[in-house]
Amino acid sequence: MTREELKAQIEELMRQYADEEIDGATYAERMMELTTSARDENDDD
């Protein structure tokens, strides 16, 4: 995942939370998954 892709996914997640499509717990869980997967992908380089 590129930096731009990660940024876009985080922005979408923030939008969903702001629009109350997801709750705080879901937001936190998905944010953790995004940042962890991005970090793991970068560790492989």
N, C-alpha and C positions, 0 to 999 in steps of 0.2 A: 504494500500500500504506500503510495507516495504521500508526501507531506500535505499536498493539496487535497488528496482524497480523504485523509484523516481529518483535515480542517473542515471539509464539507460535511462529513458524517457527524462531527461534533456540533457544527452549527445546526444541522437538522435535528439532532437530539435536543439541543437547547430550545429550538423552536417548538418541538413537540411538548416539552415541559412547560414553556411559557404559555402555550395554547391549551394547557391542561389536558392534553391527549394521553399523557403518562404521569404517574405520580412520582414523588421524590425518591422512593425506594427503587423504582424501575429506572429512573434517570441515573441514579448513582451506580446501579448494577451495570447498566449499558455503558456508561462512561468508563467504568473500571475495565470492562471487557475490551472496549476500543483501545484504551491506552495500553493495556497489557498486550493485546495482539500486535499493535504497532511496534511496541518495544521488542517483543519477541522476534518479529520479522526483521527488525534492524540488527538484532544480535547475530543473525545468520550471515550477515554480509562479511 
